Structure formats: C-alpha cells, structure tokens
Amino acid sequence: MSNWVKNYRGILWLLAGIIVGAIAGLLFGKRAMLVKPIGDIFLNLLFVAVIPLVFFAIASSIANLQGGQKLSRILTIMSVVFLSTVLIAALFTIVALWLFPVHHTAIVADTLNHGTGKNLSGEQITRLFTTDEFYQLLSRKNMLAMIIFALLTGFGTLRAGEQGRAFAQFLNAGNEVFKNVFILIMKLGPIGLGAYFAYQVAQFGPSLFGSYARIMGIGYGVSIFYYAVFFSLYAFIAGGINGVKKYWKNNIIPSATAIGTCSSIATIPANLEAAKKMGVSAIIAGITVPLGGTLHKDGSSVSSILKMAVVFAMFGRSFNSAEVIILALGMTILVSIVEGGIPNGGYIGELLFISVYGFPPEALPPAIIIGTLIDPVATLLNATGDTVAAMLVSRFVEEKKELGTAEYE
C-alpha cells in the first residue's frame, strides 16, 4: 500500500488540490474567484518552461540516436507498428466521441469563449510550421515551428559526428536541466490547479462535477474497450488464437505493475519477461519493449484526443473538420514520442495543442485535470501495449504465423 501511495503521490496531491479548490469554490462562492491569479501564475510558469523543455528533449533524443544496419528491418517495422497503433487508438477515440459527444456547454460557458480558431489558410499553415525570425521560435504560439527546428538541430548534431559531440553534450545537459525545472514547477500544481478549480466552481457552479464525471466515463470506457478488444485483435494478427491466449495469459503481471507503479518505464522489466513467454525473440523484445516504454503510448493517444475534444467543446468549436483532426493526429503522434522522457510528460501535449489551436491559457487547467483523472488507465494502455507491439513486430519481421520459432531466438 505504501508503495502504491508513493507511486501515485503526484496524482494524489493534484487531486487533493483540486478537491480543496472545489470545496472552497462551493463554500465561498464568487469570493473564491479572487484566487484565480494564483492559478494564472502557475499557468504562465508552465508556458514559459515548455519551449526550452520540448526543444532540448527532441534535439537531444535525435542527437543520441545509434544503431546498425542489421537492425534496420526491425526498427522500420517497429516504427510502423508504433505509429499504426497510436493512430488507431486516436481514431477510435474520435469515433467514440462522435457517438458520445461532449456538448459545448459541458464545462465552460461562453464567458471564456475568446480563443481563436478559424479555418487554416495557406498563409496560416506557413506560419504554423515555420517562422521568418529566429526569436519567434521562443513563443509558445509557434511551438510546431520550434519542434521542426529542434528536429533539424538534432539531425544536424547527429550528422556532425565527432565534431558535434560537445554540442550533443550541451543538448543532453539542457534536457536534464529543464526536466528538473519542469519538476519544480509541477510541485506548485496542487496549489495552482486548486486555485483555478476554485475559480471554475465559483464561476460555473456544482454542475461542473457532473461534466467531469461524464468525461471520465467516456475516457475509461474507451480505454478499457481498447485494452480488451484491440489488444486481442493485435495479438490475433501476431499469432492467431494461440497468440491471443499467450498474450492474455502473460499480460496479468505487466498490467498489475502498470497500475501499481503508474509508470510505463517501471513496467519494462515485467514486459520483457512477459514478451519472452509470449514467444517474442530476445532481440526483438530487447529492442521493442524498452523503446516502446518511451516512444509508444496508445493510452496517451486516447487521452490526448479526449482532452482536445473537451477543450474544443468548452469553447464552442467543432472538432469534426478534416484539418482539425489531421493536425490532432499529428500532435498525438508527436506527444506519444516526446512525453516519455519528460516527467509529467502528458502536460506537454496539453500545452502544445492549446498553443497550436490558439486557445487561451484558461483551457489548460481542465485539460490537465482530465489527464490526471484518466492517467491510471492511460498508463495501463501505454505499458501493456508494448508487449503486443513486440508480438506484431515479431510477426512481420520473422514472417511466420506462430511466435517463438524464429532465427532471432
């Protein structure tokens, strides 16, 4: 029990702050709105820290890439599997939200409806992905352009080889520094989110709780269905009925570990052992499972789409247009890759889509709250999705129907 509390300590503190804020909002009514500046300070700190954090996380990851030609087939198929399952999870969530829509009056009234959000023109698309001045990359309004520049910086450092080693070390150091800056800021999360939730409850009343409960119901329903049905489908593709039996027989311990630790990384040892029992060769499991713990996150995909749809609904904007969904899918893939190396990495996705879609800072706290509430089941999908991904990689690399019979063993 003590270990469980330790692993979930961050989430429990956030929930405690939210609960205290909600009680304050109910007890003090409109007077509780006076604490909103405390929440605003927390949000401003997050928005300031996110630019260098994401830049160093991406650039250092690319700069440190290593690998040999013999592994190219495994890495290529692994990348396709990771991207495919993340996109399937996102698309399934979008379909579920079409069937069980979040209405635009669900959380926030029109008093906050001052975010931007028009159809993208050619000029707007250009500004979305690039800037014409370097200093503009430092604005959160240009996060996609900054991310593209971070990718180019990482690959440039990689190509520089030995001559770029000092710069690679600088990127690694910057990544570590800003990880810790983000950790320090998130220690203020219970206070900042509590203050903002007190403001929300004071502004919009007790009906807010029912709205969050509905959103949680959708998130947990989608996640559990994906866990039971889609993972079984993936296991069937990898090894037929026998593959399904092997997957679920050996997935109990990784599932329990994921829920108990609330960490995909902490589940890697259990996943490696489970993958071996599922018939995945040692080399494929040794590559796919550790990388999956960082780069492959179906649960984060579900969570990201849910948070985006909710924020769109809050501000009375449609989440159904093709350009909005395509951009959402791209950001979901990006967040799945980036957040693994960042503490509380899911919050990076919220900061990203709020900036890209032009929402005001008030959109961030509800998105963080939703992410916090569904984090346990999202972690379950993130962690246990790595073993079934390893089964799929094994299936297509080895081109055999039955697992555990390949030359790589």
N, C-alpha and C positions, 0 to 999 in steps of 0.2 A: 504493500500500500504506500509506504514511504517513497519507494522508487517511482511509483505512478505519479504521486504528487510532485516529485522533483521534476519528472519529465514534462509534466503539464503545467509547471509553475507559471510560465509566461502567460499561457492562455487563461489560467485561473485568475491571475492578477488583472488581466484585461477585463475578464467577465466581472470580477469584483468591482472594478472601477465603473464599468457600465451600469451595474446594478445600483451602486451607491448614487450615481448620477441620475438614474431613473427615479429612484426614491426621492432625491432632492427636487427633481422636476415636479413630481406629484405633490410633495408637501409644500413647496414654496411657490409653485405656480409661476407667474410671469417674472417674479423676482429672481428666479433661477437663471433667467436669461443674462444676468449680469456676469456670469462666469464664462460666457462664450469667448471672451478674449483669451482665456487660458487655453481653450481648445484651438483657437486660431494660432497661437504661438507654437503649439505642438505641430500643427499642420505646416506652418512656414518652415520650421526646422527640417521636417521630412522633405519638403520640396527643394530646399537648399542642398541637402545631403545627397539626394538621389542622383544628380547629374554626375559628380565625380565617382560615386559608388558604382553606377552602371558602367561608366566608361572604363574604369580600371578592371572591373570584373570581366568584361568582354575582351578587352585588349590583352589582358594577362592570360586569359584562357587560350586565346588563339596563339599567342606568342610561345606558349609552352607545349604546343602540340608536338607529339612524336609518334612514330610508327613506321613499320617496314612494309615493303611491297607484298610480302607473303600474307599479310593480314588485310590487304585491300578489299578482298571479296567479303570477308566477314564484316569489316567496318562499313562497307557500302550497303550491304543487306541490313545490317543493324540500323543504319541511319534511316533507311526506307521504312523499316518496321516501326521505329520510334515515331517518325513523322506521321505515318499512317494511323497508328493507334491514337495518337494525340488528336489528330484531325477528326477521327471517327467519334471520339469522346465529345469533342466540341460540337460537331454536327448533331449528334444525338441529343445533347443538351438543348441546342437551338430548337430542334423538333419538339422536345418535351415542353419548352417554354411557349411554343406556338399552341400546343394542346392545352396547357395550363398557364395562361398568360398572367403576367404581373401587371395590374392596372396602373395607369399613371397617377391615380390618387392614392396608391397603396401606402406610401410613406411620407412624401413631402408635398405640400400644397404649392400653388402657383407662386407663392411669395419668394421662392428660391429659383424661379424659372428665368434666370438671367444668363444661362450658359449659351454659348454659341453652338451652332450646329446646322449648317446648310449643306446642300449637295456640293460635292467637291468638283471644282472646275479644273481645267488643265493647269492654270497658274497656281491654284491652291495645292494641287498634287505636287508640283515642283517645289513649293515652299515646304510641303510636308516632309519630303525626303532629302532636301538639300537647303543650304543657306549660302548667301554670297559673301558673308563676312565670318571670320573665324570666331569672333567674340559671341556671335549669335548662337553658337553651339552650346553656350553656357546657360541658355534659357530653357526652362522646362517646357516651353511652348514648342521647342524644336528637338524633342527627345529622339524622334526617329532619325533625324539628320545626324544627331550626335552618335547614335548607335551605329549607323553606317560608317561614320568616321572612326569609331572605335574598332570596328571590324577591319577597316583598311589599315589602321595603325597596328593592330595585332598581326595581320598578314605581312605588313611591311617589316615588322620586327622579326618575324619568322624567316622571311627571305634574307634578311641581313646576316643571319647566321651568327658566327663568332663575333663579328663586328658590332652586332646589335645586342650582345649579351648584357652589357651594362644597362641598356635601356629596358631590356626584358626584366632585369632585377628591379629597376625603378618601378615598372608596372606591377610586379609582384608585391613590392613594398607598399605601393599606393593602394592596391587591393586590400591588403591586410589592415592598413590604417583606416580606410573608410568603412570597412566591415565593422571595426570597433567603434567608429563614430556613430554608425547606424545603431549598434547595440546600445550605446549610451543614450541616444535619442529615444529609442524604444522603451527604455526604462521609465520614461515620462508618459508612456502610452496609457496606463491606467488613469492618470490624472487628466491628461489631455482628452482622451475619449470619454471619460466620465463627465468632464465639464461640458463637452459637446452634446452628450446624450441628455444631460440635464436641460440644456437649451432646447433640444429637439422635443422632449416630453413637455416642457413648459409651453412650447410653441404649438404643438400639434395634438397633445392630449394622449390619453391612455390607449386610443385606437392603434397607436404605433406598435404596441406589443403584438397585437393580432397580425399585423402586417409582417413583422419579422418571423412570427411563428409559421405563417403560410410559406414564406420564402425558405425557411429551414426545412419544411416538409417537402417542398419541391426538390431542394438540394440533396437531402438524404434519400428521397425516393429514386431520383435519377442515379445517384451514386451506387446504391445497393443493387438496383436493376442492372447497371453496367457491370458491377462486380460479379453478379451471379450469371448473367446471360452472355455478355460479350466476352468475358474471360473464358467461359466454357466454349464459346464459338472459336476463339483463338486457339484454345487447346485442341479442339477438334480439327482445325485446319492443320495444326502442327503434327498431330498423331492419331487422328480418328477417335473412336470411342475409347480406345486404350489411352490415348493422350489425355482425354478429359478425366478419366479415372486416376491417372498418375498425377495430374495437376492438383485435383482437389484432395487426394489422399495425402499429399505432401505440402499443401498450402496452409494447413492449420497453424503450424508454428510461426511461419512468417507473418500471417495475419495477426496472430496474438501479439507478436513482437512489435508490429507496426502500431497497433492500437495502444499497447502498453508504453512504448517509448515516444510516440508521436514524431517519429523520425524515419525517413527513408534510408538515410545513411546508416543509422543504428541497426537497420534490418538487413543490411548487406550480408553479414555472416550467415544468418538464418536462410537467406535467399540462395547463397552459394551452396549450402548443404542440400537445400530442397531441390535446386536445379540438377544436382548430381543424381538424386533419387528419381527425378523426373526423366532421366535418360539423356540430359544435355551433356555434351562432351566438356571436358575440363577446360579446354582452351576457349571455347565459345562462352561458357559460363563465366570464366575468369575475365573476359573482355566485356561481355554484355551486362552482367549484373552490376559491377562497380560503376561503369559509365551510366547505366540506367538509373542508379541511385542519384546521380547528379543531373542527367540530361533528359530523362524520360519520366513524365509526370502526367498520367491520364487524369488523376484527381485534380491537379491544378488546372487542367484544361476545363473540366466541368465547373470548377469554382470560378475561373476567370470569366467564362461565358455567363454564368449566373449573375455575377457581380455587375458585368457590363449591362445586361438586360435590365437589372433592377435600377441602376443609375439612369439609364435611358428612360425607363418608366417614370422615375421620380421627377424628371424634368419635362415630361410630356413629349418625348421624342420617340420616333419609330425606330425599332431595332430590326426591321424587316427588309430594308433595302439591300441590294446586292453589294454596293460599295461598302456599306457599314459592316456587313457580315464578312466580306473578304478581308477587310482591314482587321476585324476582330480575330479572324482565324490566324492571320499573320502575327498579331501581337500575342496570341495564345501560344503559338509555337515558340516565339522568342522568349516569353516568360518561362515556359517549361524548361528551356535551355539555361537561362541566366540565373533563375532563382535558386538553383541547387547549391551554389557556392556562396549564398548570401544568407545570413541569419534573418529570420522573418522575411524570407525572400518573396513570399506571396504579395507582400505590400508593394513590391516594386511593380508588379503588374497593375495594381490599382493606380499608382502614381502615373504609370505610363499611359494607360487608356484615358484617364481623366485629362491628361495633358494633350494627347493626340486628338481627342474628340472635342476639346475646348470647353470642358466643364469647369465650373468654378470650384474653389477649394472645398466648399461645403459638401461636395459629392464624395469626398474621401472618407470621412468617418463612417457613414453607413456601409460603404464597400468593405472597410476594414472589419466592421462588426460582423457582417455576413461571412467574410472569410474566416474569422475567428470561430464563429459558431459551427461551421461545417468542416473545420480543419481536421478533426479526427477521422471522418470518413474519407476526406480527400487524401490524407496520409495513407490510409488503407489501400486506396486505389494506386497511389504513387508507388508504394513499396511492392505490393504483390503483383503489380503489372509487370515488374521487371523479370520475374521468372517465366511468365507466359510469353513475354517478348523473347526471352532466351530460347524457349521452345520453338518459336516461329523462326528465329534466326537459324537455329539448328536444322530445322526442316528444309529451308531454302538453300542454305549453304551446302548441306550434305545431299540434298535432292533424294531423300529416302522417306518413305511413309512412316516407318517405325523409328522412334527415337532410340538412341543408345547403341547404334550399330555402325557408327561412322569411323572413318580413318583418324579422326582427331582425338579419339578417346585415349 
